[in-house]
């Protein structure tokens, strides 16, 4: 069985090697993506609010 310390070291080195292969977004790309996520979240919350209010109104009308 391999030494646990050696296994952790190998995991660390493999992780560092994989992270060097990554392409990281620029600050402008990151800002645009963040803005899209925020706007999408707001739109989804508005949709859920309106759908909930509509279903609530239909249930109150029927009961």
mmCIF file as Biopython writes it, N, C-alpha, C and O atoms, coordinates in Angstrom:
data_model
#
loop_
_atom_site.group_PDB
_atom_site.id
_atom_site.type_symbol
_atom_site.label_atom_id
_atom_site.label_alt_id
_atom_site.label_comp_id
_atom_site.label_asym_id
_atom_site.label_entity_id
_atom_site.label_seq_id
_atom_site.pdbx_PDB_ins_code
_atom_site.Cartn_x
_atom_site.Cartn_y
_atom_site.Cartn_z
_atom_site.occupancy
_atom_site.B_iso_or_equiv
_atom_site.auth_seq_id
_atom_site.auth_asym_id
_atom_site.pdbx_PDB_model_num
ATOM 1   N N  . UNK A ? 1  ? 0.860   -1.179 0.000   1.0 0.0 1  A 1 
ATOM 2   C CA . UNK A ? 1  ? 0.000   0.000  0.000   1.0 0.0 1  A 1 
ATOM 3   C C  . UNK A ? 1  ? 0.901   1.236  0.000   1.0 0.0 1  A 1 
ATOM 4   O O  . UNK A ? 1  ? 1.840   1.330  0.791   1.0 0.0 1  A 1 
ATOM 5   N N  . UNK A ? 2  ? 0.601   2.200  -0.912  1.0 0.0 2  A 1 
ATOM 6   C CA . UNK A ? 2  ? 1.446   3.395  -0.991  1.0 0.0 2  A 1 
ATOM 7   C C  . UNK A ? 2  ? 1.326   4.265  0.260   1.0 0.0 2  A 1 
ATOM 8   O O  . UNK A ? 2  ? 0.319   4.250  0.969   1.0 0.0 2  A 1 
ATOM 9   N N  . UNK A ? 3  ? 2.360   4.998  0.489   1.0 0.0 3  A 1 
ATOM 10  C CA . UNK A ? 3  ? 2.421   5.925  1.609   1.0 0.0 3  A 1 
ATOM 11  C C  . UNK A ? 3  ? 1.316   6.987  1.441   1.0 0.0 3  A 1 
ATOM 12  O O  . UNK A ? 3  ? 1.217   7.583  0.369   1.0 0.0 3  A 1 
ATOM 13  N N  . UNK A ? 4  ? 0.489   7.238  2.463   1.0 0.0 4  A 1 
ATOM 14  C CA . UNK A ? 4  ? -0.591  8.233  2.342   1.0 0.0 4  A 1 
ATOM 15  C C  . UNK A ? 4  ? -0.060  9.636  2.036   1.0 0.0 4  A 1 
ATOM 16  O O  . UNK A ? 4  ? -0.693  10.391 1.299   1.0 0.0 4  A 1 
ATOM 17  N N  . UNK A ? 5  ? 1.082   9.981  2.592   1.0 0.0 5  A 1 
ATOM 18  C CA . UNK A ? 5  ? 1.666   11.299 2.333   1.0 0.0 5  A 1 
ATOM 19  C C  . UNK A ? 5  ? 2.048   11.409 0.852   1.0 0.0 5  A 1 
ATOM 20  O O  . UNK A ? 5  ? 1.844   12.451 0.229   1.0 0.0 5  A 1 
ATOM 21  N N  . UNK A ? 6  ? 2.600   10.334 0.298   1.0 0.0 6  A 1 
ATOM 22  C CA . UNK A ? 6  ? 2.974   10.323 -1.117  1.0 0.0 6  A 1 
ATOM 23  C C  . UNK A ? 6  ? 1.729   10.446 -2.001  1.0 0.0 6  A 1 
ATOM 24  O O  . UNK A ? 6  ? 1.761   11.125 -3.027  1.0 0.0 6  A 1 
ATOM 25  N N  . UNK A ? 7  ? 0.643   9.795  -1.608  1.0 0.0 7  A 1 
ATOM 26  C CA . UNK A ? 7  ? -0.597  9.872  -2.383  1.0 0.0 7  A 1 
ATOM 27  C C  . UNK A ? 7  ? -1.147  11.298 -2.372  1.0 0.0 7  A 1 
ATOM 28  O O  . UNK A ? 7  ? -1.620  11.790 -3.396  1.0 0.0 7  A 1 
ATOM 29  N N  . UNK A ? 8  ? -1.086  11.955 -1.231  1.0 0.0 8  A 1 
ATOM 30  C CA . UNK A ? 8  ? -1.553  13.341 -1.134  1.0 0.0 8  A 1 
ATOM 31  C C  . UNK A ? 8  ? -0.673  14.245 -1.989  1.0 0.0 8  A 1 
ATOM 32  O O  . UNK A ? 8  ? -1.175  15.134 -2.677  1.0 0.0 8  A 1 
ATOM 33  N N  . UNK A ? 9  ? 0.629   14.022 -1.946  1.0 0.0 9  A 1 
ATOM 34  C CA . UNK A ? 9  ? 1.568   14.825 -2.751  1.0 0.0 9  A 1 
ATOM 35  C C  . UNK A ? 9  ? 1.292   14.636 -4.237  1.0 0.0 9  A 1 
ATOM 36  O O  . UNK A ? 9  ? 1.287   15.601 -5.001  1.0 0.0 9  A 1 
ATOM 37  N N  . UNK A ? 10 ? 1.062   13.394 -4.642  1.0 0.0 10 A 1 
ATOM 38  C CA . UNK A ? 10 ? 0.750   13.123 -6.048  1.0 0.0 10 A 1 
ATOM 39  C C  . UNK A ? 10 ? -0.557  13.783 -6.473  1.0 0.0 10 A 1 
ATOM 40  O O  . UNK A ? 10 ? -0.659  14.327 -7.573  1.0 0.0 10 A 1 
ATOM 41  N N  . UNK A ? 11 ? -1.540  13.732 -5.607  1.0 0.0 11 A 1 
ATOM 42  C CA . UNK A ? 11 ? -2.818  14.384 -5.898  1.0 0.0 11 A 1 
ATOM 43  C C  . UNK A ? 11 ? -2.620  15.888 -6.075  1.0 0.0 11 A 1 
ATOM 44  O O  . UNK A ? 11 ? -3.172  16.493 -6.994  1.0 0.0 11 A 1 
ATOM 45  N N  . UNK A ? 12 ? -1.837  16.473 -5.195  1.0 0.0 12 A 1 
ATOM 46  C CA . UNK A ? 12 ? -1.556  17.909 -5.283  1.0 0.0 12 A 1 
ATOM 47  C C  . UNK A ? 12 ? -0.846  18.250 -6.587  1.0 0.0 12 A 1 
ATOM 48  O O  . UNK A ? 12 ? -1.234  19.193 -7.277  1.0 0.0 12 A 1 
ATOM 49  N N  . UNK A ? 13 ? 0.177   17.499 -6.923  1.0 0.0 13 A 1 
ATOM 50  C CA . UNK A ? 13 ? 0.938   17.762 -8.146  1.0 0.0 13 A 1 
ATOM 51  C C  . UNK A ? 13 ? 0.078   17.573 -9.394  1.0 0.0 13 A 1 
ATOM 52  O O  . UNK A ? 13 ? 0.184   18.347 -10.345 1.0 0.0 13 A 1 
ATOM 53  N N  . UNK A ? 14 ? -0.769  16.551 -9.390  1.0 0.0 14 A 1 
ATOM 54  C CA . UNK A ? 14 ? -1.675  16.338 -10.527 1.0 0.0 14 A 1 
ATOM 55  C C  . UNK A ? 14 ? -2.678  17.476 -10.655 1.0 0.0 14 A 1 
ATOM 56  O O  . UNK A ? 14 ? -2.998  17.909 -11.761 1.0 0.0 14 A 1 
ATOM 57  N N  . UNK A ? 15 ? -3.167  17.953 -9.526  1.0 0.0 15 A 1 
ATOM 58  C CA . UNK A ? 15 ? -4.114  19.060 -9.542  1.0 0.0 15 A 1 
ATOM 59  C C  . UNK A ? 15 ? -3.463  20.323 -10.089 1.0 0.0 15 A 1 
ATOM 60  O O  . UNK A ? 15 ? -4.059  21.022 -10.907 1.0 0.0 15 A 1 
ATOM 61  N N  . UNK A ? 16 ? -2.263  20.618 -9.652  1.0 0.0 16 A 1 
ATOM 62  C CA . UNK A ? 16 ? -1.540  21.798 -10.142 1.0 0.0 16 A 1 
ATOM 63  C C  . UNK A ? 16 ? -1.305  21.681 -11.648 1.0 0.0 16 A 1 
ATOM 64  O O  . UNK A ? 16 ? -1.458  22.663 -12.374 1.0 0.0 16 A 1 
ATOM 65  N N  . UNK A ? 17 ? -0.941  20.505 -12.115 1.0 0.0 17 A 1 
ATOM 66  C CA . UNK A ? 17 ? -0.694  20.299 -13.546 1.0 0.0 17 A 1 
ATOM 67  C C  . UNK A ? 17 ? -1.967  20.513 -14.351 1.0 0.0 17 A 1 
ATOM 68  O O  . UNK A ? 17 ? -1.923  21.117 -15.422 1.0 0.0 17 A 1 
ATOM 69  N N  . UNK A ? 18 ? -3.096  20.028 -13.855 1.0 0.0 18 A 1 
ATOM 70  C CA . UNK A ? 18 ? -4.365  20.209 -14.563 1.0 0.0 18 A 1 
ATOM 71  C C  . UNK A ? 18 ? -4.802  21.669 -14.569 1.0 0.0 18 A 1 
ATOM 72  O O  . UNK A ? 18 ? -5.326  22.157 -15.571 1.0 0.0 18 A 1 
ATOM 73  N N  . UNK A ? 19 ? -4.590  22.369 -13.453 1.0 0.0 19 A 1 
ATOM 74  C CA . UNK A ? 19 ? -4.980  23.778 -13.391 1.0 0.0 19 A 1 
ATOM 75  C C  . UNK A ? 19 ? -4.151  24.642 -14.333 1.0 0.0 19 A 1 
ATOM 76  O O  . UNK A ? 19 ? -4.629  25.675 -14.802 1.0 0.0 19 A 1 
ATOM 77  N N  . UNK A ? 20 ? -2.922  24.238 -14.614 1.0 0.0 20 A 1 
ATOM 78  C CA . UNK A ? 20 ? -2.091  24.989 -15.564 1.0 0.0 20 A 1 
ATOM 79  C C  . UNK A ? 20 ? -2.610  24.854 -16.983 1.0 0.0 20 A 1 
ATOM 80  O O  . UNK A ? 20 ? -2.333  25.710 -17.823 1.0 0.0 20 A 1 
ATOM 81  N N  . UNK A ? 21 ? -3.364  23.786 -17.268 1.0 0.0 21 A 1 
ATOM 82  C CA . UNK A ? 21 ? -3.936  23.580 -18.599 1.0 0.0 21 A 1 
ATOM 83  C C  . UNK A ? 21 ? -5.196  24.421 -18.819 1.0 0.0 21 A 1 
ATOM 84  O O  . UNK A ? 21 ? -5.620  24.616 -19.958 1.0 0.0 21 A 1 
ATOM 85  N N  . UNK A ? 22 ? -5.788  24.914 -17.742 1.0 0.0 22 A 1 
ATOM 86  C CA . UNK A ? 22 ? -7.045  25.657 -17.842 1.0 0.0 22 A 1 
ATOM 87  C C  . UNK A ? 22 ? -6.826  27.029 -18.465 1.0 0.0 22 A 1 
ATOM 88  O O  . UNK A ? 22 ? -5.766  27.638 -18.325 1.0 0.0 22 A 1 
ATOM 89  N N  . UNK A ? 23 ? -7.850  27.489 -19.147 1.0 0.0 23 A 1 
ATOM 90  C CA . UNK A ? 23 ? -7.845  28.878 -19.615 1.0 0.0 23 A 1 
ATOM 91  C C  . UNK A ? 23 ? -8.806  29.644 -18.723 1.0 0.0 23 A 1 
ATOM 92  O O  . UNK A ? 23 ? -9.983  29.297 -18.624 1.0 0.0 23 A 1 
ATOM 93  N N  . UNK A ? 24 ? -8.314  30.662 -18.088 1.0 0.0 24 A 1 
ATOM 94  C CA . UNK A ? 24 ? -9.113  31.421 -17.149 1.0 0.0 24 A 1 
ATOM 95  C C  . UNK A ? 24 ? -9.734  32.617 -17.857 1.0 0.0 24 A 1 
ATOM 96  O O  . UNK A ? 24 ? -9.109  33.203 -18.741 1.0 0.0 24 A 1 
ATOM 97  N N  . UNK A ? 25 ? -10.966 32.991 -17.478 1.0 0.0 25 A 1 
ATOM 98  C CA . UNK A ? 25 ? -11.616 34.122 -18.146 1.0 0.0 25 A 1 
ATOM 99  C C  . UNK A ? 25 ? -10.950 35.444 -17.764 1.0 0.0 25 A 1 
ATOM 100 O O  . UNK A ? 25 ? -10.351 35.583 -16.697 1.0 0.0 25 A 1 
ATOM 101 N N  . UNK A ? 26 ? -11.079 36.403 -18.675 1.0 0.0 26 A 1 
ATOM 102 C CA . UNK A ? 26 ? -10.599 37.745 -18.364 1.0 0.0 26 A 1 
ATOM 103 C C  . UNK A ? 26 ? -11.603 38.396 -17.421 1.0 0.0 26 A 1 
ATOM 104 O O  . UNK A ? 26 ? -12.697 37.874 -17.206 1.0 0.0 26 A 1 
ATOM 105 N N  . UNK A ? 27 ? -11.218 39.547 -16.856 1.0 0.0 27 A 1 
ATOM 106 C CA . UNK A ? 27 ? -12.126 40.220 -15.935 1.0 0.0 27 A 1 
ATOM 107 C C  . UNK A ? 27 ? -13.409 40.663 -16.633 1.0 0.0 27 A 1 
ATOM 108 O O  . UNK A ? 27 ? -14.485 40.612 -16.036 1.0 0.0 27 A 1 
ATOM 109 N N  . UNK A ? 28 ? -13.308 41.096 -17.894 1.0 0.0 28 A 1 
ATOM 110 C CA . UNK A ? 28 ? -14.512 41.518 -18.605 1.0 0.0 28 A 1 
ATOM 111 C C  . UNK A ? 28 ? -15.423 40.323 -18.888 1.0 0.0 28 A 1 
ATOM 112 O O  . UNK A ? 28 ? -16.643 40.445 -18.780 1.0 0.0 28 A 1 
ATOM 113 N N  . UNK A ? 29 ? -14.853 39.176 -19.248 1.0 0.0 29 A 1 
ATOM 114 C CA . UNK A ? 29 ? -15.660 37.973 -19.463 1.0 0.0 29 A 1 
ATOM 115 C C  . UNK A ? 29 ? -16.326 37.523 -18.166 1.0 0.0 29 A 1 
ATOM 116 O O  . UNK A ? 29 ? -17.487 37.115 -18.157 1.0 0.0 29 A 1 
ATOM 117 N N  . UNK A ? 30 ? -15.580 37.605 -17.085 1.0 0.0 30 A 1 
ATOM 118 C CA . UNK A ? 30 ? -16.127 37.226 -15.785 1.0 0.0 30 A 1 
ATOM 119 C C  . UNK A ? 30 ? -17.265 38.147 -15.380 1.0 0.0 30 A 1 
ATOM 120 O O  . UNK A ? 30 ? -18.284 37.683 -14.867 1.0 0.0 30 A 1 
ATOM 121 N N  . UNK A ? 31 ? -17.105 39.448 -15.602 1.0 0.0 31 A 1 
ATOM 122 C CA . UNK A ? 31 ? -18.133 40.422 -15.257 1.0 0.0 31 A 1 
ATOM 123 C C  . UNK A ? 31 ? -19.394 40.183 -16.105 1.0 0.0 31 A 1 
ATOM 124 O O  . UNK A ? 31 ? -20.506 40.218 -15.579 1.0 0.0 31 A 1 
ATOM 125 N N  . UNK A ? 32 ? -19.226 39.943 -17.409 1.0 0.0 32 A 1 
ATOM 126 C CA . UNK A ? 32 ? -20.372 39.695 -18.281 1.0 0.0 32 A 1 
ATOM 127 C C  . UNK A ? 32 ? -21.117 38.433 -17.852 1.0 0.0 32 A 1 
ATOM 128 O O  . UNK A ? 32 ? -22.347 38.423 -17.811 1.0 0.0 32 A 1 
ATOM 129 N N  . UNK A ? 33 ? -20.390 37.384 -17.536 1.0 0.0 33 A 1 
ATOM 130 C CA . UNK A ? 33 ? -21.030 36.136 -17.098 1.0 0.0 33 A 1 
ATOM 131 C C  . UNK A ? 33 ? -21.766 36.332 -15.783 1.0 0.0 33 A 1 
ATOM 132 O O  . UNK A ? 33 ? -22.866 35.810 -15.602 1.0 0.0 33 A 1 
ATOM 133 N N  . UNK A ? 34 ? -21.169 37.080 -14.867 1.0 0.0 34 A 1 
ATOM 134 C CA . UNK A ? 34 ? -21.811 37.345 -13.586 1.0 0.0 34 A 1 
ATOM 135 C C  . UNK A ? 34 ? -23.093 38.138 -13.785 1.0 0.0 34 A 1 
ATOM 136 O O  . UNK A ? 34 ? -24.109 37.856 -13.150 1.0 0.0 34 A 1 
ATOM 137 N N  . UNK A ? 35 ? -23.046 39.115 -14.654 1.0 0.0 35 A 1 
ATOM 138 C CA . UNK A ? 35 ? -24.224 39.932 -14.934 1.0 0.0 35 A 1 
ATOM 139 C C  . UNK A ? 35 ? -25.340 39.089 -15.544 1.0 0.0 35 A 1 
ATOM 140 O O  . UNK A ? 35 ? -26.508 39.259 -15.194 1.0 0.0 35 A 1 
ATOM 141 N N  . UNK A ? 36 ? -24.992 38.189 -16.446 1.0 0.0 36 A 1 
ATOM 142 C CA . UNK A ? 36 ? -25.992 37.307 -17.048 1.0 0.0 36 A 1 
ATOM 143 C C  . UNK A ? 36 ? -26.638 36.421 -15.989 1.0 0.0 36 A 1 
ATOM 144 O O  . UNK A ? 36 ? -27.853 36.223 -16.012 1.0 0.0 36 A 1 
ATOM 145 N N  . UNK A ? 37 ? -25.857 35.894 -15.076 1.0 0.0 37 A 1 
ATOM 146 C CA . UNK A ? 37 ? -26.398 35.036 -14.017 1.0 0.0 37 A 1 
ATOM 147 C C  . UNK A ? 37 ? -27.326 35.836 -13.112 1.0 0.0 37 A 1 
ATOM 148 O O  . UNK A ? 37 ? -28.390 35.344 -12.738 1.0 0.0 37 A 1 
ATOM 149 N N  . UNK A ? 38 ? -26.948 37.050 -12.757 1.0 0.0 38 A 1 
ATOM 150 C CA . UNK A ? 38 ? -27.784 37.881 -11.884 1.0 0.0 38 A 1 
ATOM 151 C C  . UNK A ? 38 ? -29.103 38.222 -12.574 1.0 0.0 38 A 1 
ATOM 152 O O  . UNK A ? 38 ? -30.168 38.103 -11.968 1.0 0.0 38 A 1 
ATOM 153 N N  . UNK A ? 39 ? -29.039 38.643 -13.836 1.0 0.0 39 A 1 
ATOM 154 C CA . UNK A ? 39 ? -30.255 38.998 -14.564 1.0 0.0 39 A 1 
ATOM 155 C C  . UNK A ? 39 ? -31.149 37.775 -14.750 1.0 0.0 39 A 1 
ATOM 156 O O  . UNK A ? 39 ? -32.367 37.877 -14.606 1.0 0.0 39 A 1 
ATOM 157 N N  . UNK A ? 40 ? -30.569 36.637 -15.064 1.0 0.0 40 A 1 
ATOM 158 C CA . UNK A ? 40 ? -31.351 35.409 -15.227 1.0 0.0 40 A 1 
ATOM 159 C C  . UNK A ? 40 ? -32.027 35.012 -13.919 1.0 0.0 40 A 1 
ATOM 160 O O  . UNK A ? 40 ? -33.179 34.578 -13.922 1.0 0.0 40 A 1 
ATOM 161 N N  . UNK A ? 41 ? -31.322 35.157 -12.810 1.0 0.0 41 A 1 
ATOM 162 C CA . UNK A ? 41 ? -31.895 34.823 -11.504 1.0 0.0 41 A 1 
ATOM 163 C C  . UNK A ? 41 ? -33.065 35.737 -11.172 1.0 0.0 41 A 1 
ATOM 164 O O  . UNK A ? 41 ? -34.079 35.279 -10.644 1.0 0.0 41 A 1 
ATOM 165 N N  . UNK A ? 42 ? -32.935 37.012 -11.473 1.0 0.0 42 A 1 
ATOM 166 C CA . UNK A ? 42 ? -34.026 37.958 -11.223 1.0 0.0 42 A 1 
ATOM 167 C C  . UNK A ? 42 ? -35.232 37.616 -12.094 1.0 0.0 42 A 1 
ATOM 168 O O  . UNK A ? 42 ? -36.365 37.614 -11.613 1.0 0.0 42 A 1 
ATOM 169 N N  . UNK A ? 43 ? -34.991 37.329 -13.372 1.0 0.0 43 A 1 
ATOM 170 C CA . UNK A ? 43 ? -36.092 36.979 -14.269 1.0 0.0 43 A 1 
ATOM 171 C C  . UNK A ? 43 ? -36.794 35.701 -13.814 1.0 0.0 43 A 1 
ATOM 172 O O  . UNK A ? 43 ? -38.021 35.622 -13.852 1.0 0.0 43 A 1 
ATOM 173 N N  . UNK A ? 44 ? -36.032 34.713 -13.389 1.0 0.0 44 A 1 
ATOM 174 C CA . UNK A ? 44 ? -36.624 33.468 -12.914 1.0 0.0 44 A 1 
ATOM 175 C C  . UNK A ? 44 ? -37.441 33.698 -11.649 1.0 0.0 44 A 1 
ATOM 176 O O  . UNK A ? 44 ? -38.525 33.132 -11.504 1.0 0.0 44 A 1 
ATOM 177 N N  . UNK A ? 45 ? -36.940 34.518 -10.735 1.0 0.0 45 A 1 
ATOM 178 C CA . UNK A ? 45 ? -37.685 34.776 -9.503  1.0 0.0 45 A 1 
ATOM 179 C C  . UNK A ? 45 ? -38.981 35.531 -9.802  1.0 0.0 45 A 1 
ATOM 180 O O  . UNK A ? 45 ? -39.999 35.276 -9.159  1.0 0.0 45 A 1 
ATOM 181 N N  . UNK A ? 46 ? -38.960 36.449 -10.758 1.0 0.0 46 A 1 
ATOM 182 C CA . UNK A ? 46 ? -40.196 37.152 -11.144 1.0 0.0 46 A 1 
ATOM 183 C C  . UNK A ? 46 ? -41.187 36.168 -11.752 1.0 0.0 46 A 1 
ATOM 184 O O  . UNK A ? 46 ? -42.375 36.209 -11.432 1.0 0.0 46 A 1 
ATOM 185 N N  . UNK A ? 47 ? -40.712 35.289 -12.622 1.0 0.0 47 A 1 
ATOM 186 C CA . UNK A ? 47 ? -41.595 34.287 -13.226 1.0 0.0 47 A 1 
ATOM 187 C C  . UNK A ? 47 ? -42.234 33.393 -12.161 1.0 0.0 47 A 1 
ATOM 188 O O  . UNK A ? 47 ? -43.439 33.144 -12.198 1.0 0.0 47 A 1 
ATOM 189 N N  . UNK A ? 48 ? -41.437 32.918 -11.227 1.0 0.0 48 A 1 
ATOM 190 C CA . UNK A ? 48 ? -41.959 32.045 -10.165 1.0 0.0 48 A 1 
ATOM 191 C C  . UNK A ? 48 ? -42.972 32.802 -9.312  1.0 0.0 48 A 1 
ATOM 192 O O  . UNK A ? 48 ? -43.999 32.238 -8.934  1.0 0.0 48 A 1 
ATOM 193 N N  . UNK A ? 49 ? -42.703 34.066 -9.005  1.0 0.0 49 A 1 
ATOM 194 C CA . UNK A ? 49 ? -43.632 34.872 -8.224  1.0 0.0 49 A 1 
ATOM 195 C C  . UNK A ? 49 ? -44.972 35.021 -8.952  1.0 0.0 49 A 1 
ATOM 196 O O  . UNK A ? 49 ? -46.031 34.849 -8.349  1.0 0.0 49 A 1 
ATOM 197 N N  . UNK A ? 50 ? -44.923 35.342 -10.249 1.0 0.0 50 A 1 
ATOM 198 C CA . UNK A ? 50 ? -46.150 35.516 -11.024 1.0 0.0 50 A 1 
ATOM 199 C C  . UNK A ? 50 ? -46.902 34.184 -11.149 1.0 0.0 50 A 1 
ATOM 200 O O  . UNK A ? 50 ? -48.122 34.154 -10.988 1.0 0.0 50 A 1 
ATOM 201 N N  . UNK A ? 51 ? -46.201 33.096 -11.430 1.0 0.0 51 A 1 
ATOM 202 C CA . UNK A ? 51 ? -46.847 31.794 -11.535 1.0 0.0 51 A 1 
ATOM 203 C C  . UNK A ? 51 ? -47.478 31.385 -10.212 1.0 0.0 51 A 1 
ATOM 204 O O  . UNK A ? 51 ? -48.583 30.843 -10.200 1.0 0.0 51 A 1 
ATOM 205 N N  . UNK A ? 52 ? -46.801 31.632 -9.106  1.0 0.0 52 A 1 
ATOM 206 C CA . UNK A ? 52 ? -47.337 31.310 -7.786  1.0 0.0 52 A 1 
ATOM 207 C C  . UNK A ? 52 ? -48.596 32.119 -7.500  1.0 0.0 52 A 1 
ATOM 208 O O  . UNK A ? 52 ? -49.580 31.583 -6.990  1.0 0.0 52 A 1 
ATOM 209 N N  . UNK A ? 53 ? -48.566 33.408 -7.828  1.0 0.0 53 A 1 
ATOM 210 C CA . UNK A ? 53 ? -49.738 34.251 -7.613  1.0 0.0 53 A 1 
ATOM 211 C C  . UNK A ? 53 ? -50.901 33.796 -8.482  1.0 0.0 53 A 1 
ATOM 212 O O  . UNK A ? 53 ? -52.043 33.802 -8.023  1.0 0.0 53 A 1 
ATOM 213 N N  . UNK A ? 54 ? -50.644 33.406 -9.709  1.0 0.0 54 A 1 
ATOM 214 C CA . UNK A ? 54 ? -51.703 32.937 -10.604 1.0 0.0 54 A 1 
ATOM 215 C C  . UNK A ? 54 ? -52.320 31.641 -10.096 1.0 0.0 54 A 1 
ATOM 216 O O  . UNK A ? 54 ? -53.543 31.505 -10.074 1.0 0.0 54 A 1 
ATOM 217 N N  . UNK A ? 55 ? -51.489 30.693 -9.691  1.0 0.0 55 A 1 
ATOM 218 C CA . UNK A ? 55 ? -52.004 29.424 -9.171  1.0 0.0 55 A 1 
ATOM 219 C C  . UNK A ? 55 ? -52.786 29.657 -7.888  1.0 0.0 55 A 1 
ATOM 220 O O  . UNK A ? 55 ? -53.833 29.046 -7.677  1.0 0.0 55 A 1 
ATOM 221 N N  . UNK A ? 56 ? -52.280 30.544 -7.025  1.0 0.0 56 A 1 
ATOM 222 C CA . UNK A ? 56 ? -52.983 30.860 -5.783  1.0 0.0 56 A 1 
ATOM 223 C C  . UNK A ? 56 ? -54.359 31.454 -6.084  1.0 0.0 56 A 1 
ATOM 224 O O  . UNK A ? 56 ? -55.335 31.107 -5.419  1.0 0.0 56 A 1 
ATOM 225 N N  . UNK A ? 57 ? -54.452 32.343 -7.076  1.0 0.0 57 A 1 
ATOM 226 C CA . UNK A ? 57 ? -55.713 32.968 -7.434  1.0 0.0 57 A 1 
ATOM 227 C C  . UNK A ? 57 ? -56.690 31.927 -7.995  1.0 0.0 57 A 1 
ATOM 228 O O  . UNK A ? 57 ? -57.879 31.961 -7.678  1.0 0.0 57 A 1 
ATOM 229 N N  . UNK A ? 58 ? -56.201 31.017 -8.813  1.0 0.0 58 A 1 
ATOM 230 C CA . UNK A ? 58 ? -57.062 29.968 -9.369  1.0 0.0 58 A 1 
ATOM 231 C C  . UNK A ? 58 ? -57.570 29.046 -8.264  1.0 0.0 58 A 1 
ATOM 232 O O  . UNK A ? 58 ? -58.747 28.684 -8.264  1.0 0.0 58 A 1 
ATOM 233 N N  . UNK A ? 59 ? -56.726 28.667 -7.344  1.0 0.0 59 A 1 
ATOM 234 C CA . UNK A ? 59 ? -57.141 27.787 -6.249  1.0 0.0 59 A 1 
ATOM 235 C C  . UNK A ? 59 ? -58.166 28.505 -5.356  1.0 0.0 59 A 1 
ATOM 236 O O  . UNK A ? 59 ? -59.150 27.892 -4.942  1.0 0.0 59 A 1 
ATOM 237 N N  . UNK A ? 60 ? -57.953 29.771 -5.060  1.0 0.0 60 A 1 
ATOM 238 C CA . UNK A ? 60 ? -58.921 30.521 -4.246  1.0 0.0 60 A 1 
ATOM 239 C C  . UNK A ? 60 ? -60.267 30.639 -4.973  1.0 0.0 60 A 1 
ATOM 240 O O  . UNK A ? 60 ? -61.326 30.562 -4.350  1.0 0.0 60 A 1 
ATOM 241 N N  . UNK A ? 61 ? -60.213 30.826 -6.286  1.0 0.0 61 A 1 
ATOM 242 C CA . UNK A ? 61 ? -61.444 30.929 -7.064  1.0 0.0 61 A 1 
ATOM 243 C C  . UNK A ? 61 ? -62.213 29.606 -7.053  1.0 0.0 61 A 1 
ATOM 244 O O  . UNK A ? 61 ? -63.441 29.604 -6.969  1.0 0.0 61 A 1 
ATOM 245 N N  . UNK A ? 62 ? -61.503 28.493 -7.138  1.0 0.0 62 A 1 
ATOM 246 C CA . UNK A ? 62 ? -62.136 27.186 -7.195  1.0 0.0 62 A 1 
ATOM 247 C C  . UNK A ? 62 ? -62.610 26.678 -5.828  1.0 0.0 62 A 1 
ATOM 248 O O  . UNK A ? 62 ? -63.499 25.830 -5.758  1.0 0.0 62 A 1 
ATOM 249 N N  . UNK A ? 63 ? -62.024 27.190 -4.751  1.0 0.0 63 A 1 
ATOM 250 C CA . UNK A ? 63 ? -62.406 26.677 -3.425  1.0 0.0 63 A 1 
ATOM 251 C C  . UNK A ? 63 ? -63.245 27.619 -2.664  1.0 0.0 63 A 1 
ATOM 252 O O  . UNK A ? 63 ? -63.639 27.321 -1.536  1.0 0.0 63 A 1 
#
